Amino acid sequence: MKILLALSLLFVLGACTPAGQAGLAVGIEKIKAANDLAGQVTMQLQCAIPVGTVQRMHDHQQLSVKLNCDPDALDDLIGRITQ
């Protein structure tokens, strides 16, 4: 337990040095880039769902898929709301 505490303290104190801060910044940027990529892939995968599966979804889920995958769906929705 003491070793874990000492290593944790060393990590925290290491981040206070310029080199530690630079390393931490690089790590944070890599995590952000990975999260951005995961978000893009998730959006693209939604458009690959088979039509039959989309038809069996709840209405709000179907709307989400349509708004993400059909460029004209948002215009149609706005037209229905403003009528």
Secondary structure, DSSP 8 states (H G I E B T S, - for coil): -HHHHHHHHHHHHHTTSHHHHHHHHHHHHHHHHHHHHHHHHHHHHHTTS-HHHHHTS-HHHHHHHHHHH-TTHHHHHHHHHH-
